[in-house]
Amino acid sequence: MKEIVVIHENDEWLVPLRAEFAERGVTATEWFLDEGEVRFSESPADAVYYNRMSASSHTRGHRFAPELTKAVLTWLESAERTVINNTSVLALEVCKLSQYAALERAGLKVPRTHAVVGKKHLLAAAQSFQQWPLILKPNRGGKGLGVQRFDDLASLESYLNSPSLEEPLDGTWLLQEYIQPREPFITRAEFIGQKFLYTVQVNTEDGFELCPADSCSIEAQFCPTDQSSEKFTITKRFDEHPILNQLEAFLRDNAIDVAGIEFIENAGGELFVYDVNTNTNYNQGAEQRAQVPRTGMGALADYLIECAKK
């Protein structure tokens, strides 16, 4: 069996995965990527490398972690090493607009979206968008951070002039139609090895910050979920829905091995996919309440061990 190397920038997110590996008698190597060097002219170890780099790394002070990870993955792939969630997947992780393009190519519906670079262009762009309410979100975000709903131009203008405004990391704003949900939930479908695992409903009544991790090393207001929260509920409602086959095909077409994909159902029953999380987490509290036969981290550990044995 080959060595398993987990590439990441958040130690807290690895705690449950370590436990699952330990139950199976396996110890994975952890490669924390924040700053450092890539010895491109040397040969990397022949191992299975699992990329868990997140678009939200900058919120933990790791501004250039994705850029360093891109260099590392390029090095690994040039040496023909096994990479789970490769460079093309990382590119999708840090660019929602690229996600929407790939989702549309797969025949999936995405919300109507316009991209805007430059704060001074946002009001005119919102006027030309001609649809209220609308969502303003960063193209490169993570955890649902920075997602705001506005019901009219005046409220958007007030926000843009407020001291709380933060520019997107890549300078690109997304104006997006607001999908009125049938119920106050979004649905997140989890996939491991490009195969469906389960879906979880997330209550959005308190806002859009939707990170399912049980604990985070950042302040609580930026990661409002924990193991005792009932905001996350595993559901079987979509287990037989055709969208799951479409999403699996999307994953295969884009070489995405592990992902959580979020979609919303409108009042007419239409499903709109709006986010692909290639650095996915699982809420253990929801798993325990649902008594799932396979936990997310357990299934992930099994998949990585299977890859390492091939």
Secondary structure, DSSP 8 states (H G I E B T S, - for coil): ---EEEEES-GGGGHHHHHHHHHTT---EEEE-SS----TTS---S-EEEE---TTGGGGT-TTHHHHHHHHHHHHHHTT-EEES-HHHHHHHT-HHHHHHHHHHTT-----EEEEESGGGHHHHHHHH--SSEEEEESS--TTTT-EEESSHHHHHHHHTSTT----TTSEEEEEE---BSSSEEEEEEEETTEEEEEEEEE-TT-S-----S--SS-GGG----TT--SEEEE-TTTT-HHHHHHHHHHHHTT--EEEEEEEEBTTS-EEEEEEESS----HHHHHHHT-SS-HHHHHHHHHHHHHH-
